[in-house]
Amino acid sequence: MRRVRMLTVALSLLLLAAPAAAHDTKEYTMLLKEDGVTPDGVSSGVLVSTDSLFFYNVDSREEVIHRVLIDADGDGEFEGVDDMAT
């Protein structure tokens, strides 16, 4: 009888437990155009480590150079250890 009660309590706790939700991998495409980037950046807190950013240069001007800077630590400076630049 005691085992049945313990089993019932254990199953009840499992049913009440909140289901875990995982983040689906997302891909974001950034178009580097003559008048700027489309879309105009990615909102803070949206990207996670499994997401991907793709940058496509669709600017047809001659000898144009685009530089991509990523402020990974969000301090407003692009010189940090985790920050990236192309």
Secondary structure, 3 states (H helix, E strand, C coil): CHHHHHHHHHHHHHHHCCCCCCCCCCEEEEEEECCEEECCCCCCCCCCCCCEEEEEECCCCCCCCCCCEECCCCCCCCCCCCCEEC
